[in-house]
Amino acid sequence: MEQSPSYKRKIQIQFQAYCYKILRGEAVDYYRYVNYLQKHEKSIENLSSEESGELYVSDEYRSDDHLFKVLEYDIGIKSDLLAEVLHLLSQKKRDVILLSFFLGMSDTEIARIMRVVNSTIHEHKKKALKLMKSELEKRGMEE
């Protein structure tokens, strides 16, 4: 069945109108997006010297830290005083403190990893904190 030229022309006009409507909608969306960006973002060229100074990132290297190896973890301690006090603890007490306070593990997790009961971990932590407190107080750093 052959379509008449007027019908083909009508379909062509409808298709062009549809395409125009779609493209117009896309253009409106694009201009809204550009307007949003202009309101919410700043160009790097327009930043003040104070604002541009906030853009940089300073790398911190682990060589500045005191490294403690606990199981398969390397834990860096920046404070010289804290590192000295941690070195005074026995290996088990030091491991419990580092796992608990620096890796955020619970007593149960630490007990499972070290293959001891929870109460042992609790006692190690309690004694280690008591020793650390007394050492820090001796060195002039109070609570």
N, C-alpha and C positions, 0 to 999 in steps of 0.2 A: 504494500500500500504506500503510495507516493504521497508525500506531504506537500501542501501548497506553499508557494513562496511567501505568502502573507503569514502563514502559520509559522514558518521557519523564522521569519523576521520578528514575529511576536516572541518566540522562544529566545531568540538572540537578545532582544531588548530586555526581557525578564532576567536573563542570565547576567547581562551587563549591569543591570540595576542591583542584582544580588551581590555581584563582585564589588560594586561601588560601595554598597552598604557595609560589607565586610571590611574593605580597606579603610573606610572612614572610621569604623569602630576601632580598628588596629591603630590608626593614627591618633585618635583621641586617647587610647590607652597609653601610647608611647609618650605623648605630651604630658599626661598626668604623671607618668613615671619620672620623666625628666624634671617636672616641677617638684615632685616629692624629693628627688635627690638634691635639688638646689636648696630646698628648705632644711634638709636634715644632714647634709654633708658639706664639708668645707674643702675647697681646693687647697692643695699643699702650697701653692703660690700665695694664697691669701692668709696664711697663718702668721701670727705674731712670732717674735723670736722666742718668747716664753713657751708658746704652744708647740713650736717646732722642736724645742729642746726636750719636750716630753715624748717625742717619737722614737728616740733611740733606745736600744736595749743593751744592757750591760751584761756580758757573760761572766758567770762565776765558775771558776775552775775548781775541781775537787782537790787540786794540789794545795789549796789554801786550807783545806779541812784536815782534821785528824780522822783517819779512817779506822773503823772498827769492823772486823769481819765476824759476822754472826751467822752461822750455818752457811747458806749460799748468798747471804745479803751483805753488801758493803754499805755501812752507815757512816756518813760524814758528819763530824761535829766541828762547828766553827769556833766555839769558845775554848780557849786554851785552858782556862781554869776548870771547866767541866770535864774536858778530856783528861786532865791530870787526876781529878777525883775519880773518874771512871776507871783509870788504870790502877787505882788503889784497891778496887774491888776484886774479889775472886772471879774467875772466868764465868762460873755459873751465874753469880749475882749480876755481873756485867751484862751477860746475855739476856737475862730476864728483864733488866731495866731497859736495855736497848730495844728488845722486841716489844715490850709493853708500851713504852713512851714514845719511841721514835718510829716504830712500824705500826703502832695502834692495835696490837694483838691482845686478845683477852687472855686471862689466866688459863682458861680451858684450852685455848689454841696452843699456848706456850707449853702447857703440860703435855698435850698430845705430841707436839713436835719433839720435846725433850724426853719423852717417855717416863714421866714422873706424875705423881698425883697433884691435884690442884692445891692442896694445902702446902705442899713443898714449894710450889711457885709463890704462893702467898707469903710464906715465911722468908724466902729469898728476897722478895721485893721489899718486905717490911724492914728486914735487917739492912739491906743495901741502902734504902732511903734514909734510915737512921744514921748509918755511917756517912753517907754523902752530906747530910745536914750538918753533922758535927764537924766534918772536914771543911765545909764551906764557911761555917761560923768561925772556925779557927783562922781561916784565911781572910776574914773580914767581910764576908758576904752573908749578911743575915737575911732572913725571910723577906 
